[in-house]
């Protein structure tokens, strides 16, 4: 179990570095909210003034698109976590642009799927 956690943190570090090189400003990583789950990466995209919430996944097999990597149930949980994060940071009342992205890391490299939900 410890190796799985360590490997997950390593993938999240790779994803955070990739996003930073792509122009995003990483604000926070591994944000937990009670028993509801975790947001892997919260970032800011300066060009469009958006908060980006990023789910990081490793991929051992080939899928055709991001919809096969993340379930509808997980997507709904992530959307709820985004709302909780905005409330916890007292930003829920503001009309901020937010986006939920997916970063997939596999043997071929890193893929970034924008606006998955």
DRENDO-1510 file (C-alpha; in Angstrom, 1 decimal, always signed):
<recs>
REC; n; res; u; v; w
REC; 1; UNK; +0.0; +0.0; +0.0 .
REC; 2; UNK; +2.8; +2.4; +0.9 .
REC; 3; UNK; +4.4; +1.9; -2.5 .
REC; 4; UNK; +1.1; +2.7; -4.2 .
REC; 5; UNK; +0.8; +5.9; -2.2 .
REC; 6; UNK; +4.4; +6.8; -2.9 .
REC; 7; UNK; +3.9; +6.1; -6.6 .
REC; 8; UNK; +0.8; +8.3; -6.7 .
REC; 9; UNK; +2.6; +11.2; -5.0 .
REC; 10; UNK; +5.4; +10.8; -7.6 .
REC; 11; UNK; +2.9; +11.0; -10.5 .
REC; 12; UNK; +1.3; +14.1; -8.9 .
REC; 13; UNK; +4.7; +15.7; -8.6 .
REC; 14; UNK; +5.4; +15.0; -12.3 .
REC; 15; UNK; +2.0; +16.4; -13.2 .
REC; 16; UNK; +2.6; +19.6; -11.1 .
REC; 17; UNK; +5.9; +20.2; -12.8 .
REC; 18; UNK; +4.4; +19.6; -16.3 .
REC; 19; UNK; +1.6; +22.0; -15.5 .
REC; 20; UNK; +4.0; +24.6; -14.2 .
REC; 21; UNK; +6.1; +24.3; -17.4 .
REC; 22; UNK; +2.9; +24.7; -19.4 .
REC; 23; UNK; +2.3; +28.1; -17.7 .
REC; 24; UNK; +0.0; +27.3; -14.8 .
REC; 25; UNK; +0.7; +28.4; -11.3 .
REC; 26; UNK; +0.3; +25.5; -8.9 .
REC; 27; UNK; -1.5; +26.8; -5.8 .
REC; 28; UNK; -2.1; +23.7; -3.8 .
REC; 29; UNK; -1.7; +19.9; -3.9 .
REC; 30; UNK; -3.4; +17.0; -2.2 .
REC; 31; UNK; -6.3; +19.0; -0.6 .
REC; 32; UNK; -8.5; +16.8; +1.5 .
REC; 33; UNK; -12.0; +17.6; +2.7 .
REC; 34; UNK; -13.2; +15.4; +5.5 .
REC; 35; UNK; -14.4; +12.0; +4.1 .
REC; 36; UNK; -15.3; +13.4; +0.7 .
REC; 37; UNK; -12.0; +12.9; -1.0 .
REC; 38; UNK; -9.0; +14.7; -2.4 .
REC; 39; UNK; -8.2; +17.3; -5.1 .
REC; 40; UNK; -4.8; +16.4; -6.5 .
REC; 41; UNK; -3.8; +19.8; -7.9 .
REC; 42; UNK; -5.3; +23.2; -7.7 .
REC; 43; UNK; -3.7; +25.7; -10.1 .
REC; 44; UNK; -4.3; +29.1; -11.6 .
REC; 45; UNK; -4.1; +29.8; -15.4 .
REC; 46; UNK; -3.0; +33.5; -15.8 .
REC; 47; UNK; -3.9; +34.0; -19.4 .
REC; 48; UNK; -7.6; +33.2; -18.9 .
REC; 49; UNK; -7.8; +34.0; -15.1 .
REC; 50; UNK; -9.2; +30.6; -14.2 .
REC; 51; UNK; -8.8; +28.2; -11.3 .
REC; 52; UNK; -8.0; +24.8; -12.6 .
REC; 53; UNK; -8.7; +21.7; -10.6 .
REC; 54; UNK; -6.6; +18.7; -11.8 .
REC; 55; UNK; -7.2; +15.0; -11.3 .
REC; 56; UNK; -4.0; +13.0; -11.9 .
REC; 57; UNK; -4.2; +9.4; -13.1 .
REC; 58; UNK; -1.7; +6.8; -14.1 .
REC; 59; UNK; -2.6; +4.6; -17.1 .
REC; 60; UNK; -1.4; +1.1; -17.6 .
REC; 61; UNK; -3.7; +0.2; -20.5 .
REC; 62; UNK; -4.8; +2.0; -23.6 .
REC; 63; UNK; -8.1; +3.9; -23.5 .
REC; 64; UNK; -9.5; +5.9; -26.4 .
REC; 65; UNK; -10.5; +9.0; -24.5 .
REC; 66; UNK; -10.7; +10.6; -21.0 .
REC; 67; UNK; -14.3; +9.5; -20.5 .
REC; 68; UNK; -13.0; +5.9; -20.2 .
REC; 69; UNK; -10.4; +6.9; -17.6 .
REC; 70; UNK; -12.6; +8.6; -15.1 .
REC; 71; UNK; -16.1; +7.5; -14.1 .
REC; 72; UNK; -19.2; +9.7; -13.9 .
REC; 73; UNK; -19.3; +9.0; -10.1 .
REC; 74; UNK; -15.7; +10.2; -9.7 .
REC; 75; UNK; -16.4; +13.3; -11.8 .
REC; 76; UNK; -19.4; +14.2; -9.7 .
REC; 77; UNK; -17.3; +13.7; -6.5 .
REC; 78; UNK; -14.6; +16.0; -8.0 .
REC; 79; UNK; -17.2; +18.7; -8.8 .
REC; 80; UNK; -18.4; +18.5; -5.2 .
REC; 81; UNK; -14.9; +18.9; -3.9 .
REC; 82; UNK; -14.3; +21.9; -6.1 .
REC; 83; UNK; -17.4; +23.5; -4.5 .
REC; 84; UNK; -16.0; +22.6; -1.0 .
REC; 85; UNK; -12.6; +24.1; -1.9 .
REC; 86; UNK; -14.1; +27.3; -3.0 .
REC; 87; UNK; -16.2; +27.5; +0.2 .
REC; 88; UNK; -13.2; +26.7; +2.4 .
REC; 89; UNK; -11.2; +29.5; +0.8 .
REC; 90; UNK; -14.1; +31.9; +0.9 .
REC; 91; UNK; -14.3; +32.1; -2.8 .
REC; 92; UNK; -17.7; +30.5; -3.4 .
REC; 93; UNK; -19.6; +33.8; -3.5 .
REC; 94; UNK; -17.4; +35.2; -6.3 .
REC; 95; UNK; -18.1; +34.5; -10.0 .
REC; 96; UNK; -14.8; +32.7; -10.7 .
REC; 97; UNK; -14.0; +30.8; -13.8 .
REC; 98; UNK; -13.2; +27.2; -12.9 .
REC; 99; UNK; -12.2; +24.2; -14.9 .
REC; 100; UNK; -11.8; +20.5; -14.1 .
REC; 101; UNK; -8.9; +18.9; -16.0 .
REC; 102; UNK; -7.3; +15.5; -16.1 .
REC; 103; UNK; -3.6; +14.6; -16.4 .
REC; 104; UNK; -2.8; +11.1; -17.4 .
REC; 105; UNK; +0.7; +9.7; -17.0 .
REC; 106; UNK; +1.8; +6.5; -18.8 .
REC; 107; UNK; +4.8; +5.0; -20.5 .
REC; 108; UNK; +4.4; +7.2; -23.5 .
REC; 109; UNK; +4.4; +10.4; -21.4 .
REC; 110; UNK; +1.9; +12.9; -20.0 .
REC; 111; UNK; -1.4; +13.8; -21.6 .
REC; 112; UNK; -3.5; +16.8; -20.5 .
REC; 113; UNK; -7.3; +16.7; -21.0 .
REC; 114; UNK; -8.8; +20.1; -20.5 .
REC; 115; UNK; -12.4; +20.7; -19.3 .
REC; 116; UNK; -13.4; +17.1; -18.7 .
REC; 117; UNK; -16.6; +18.0; -16.8 .
</recs>
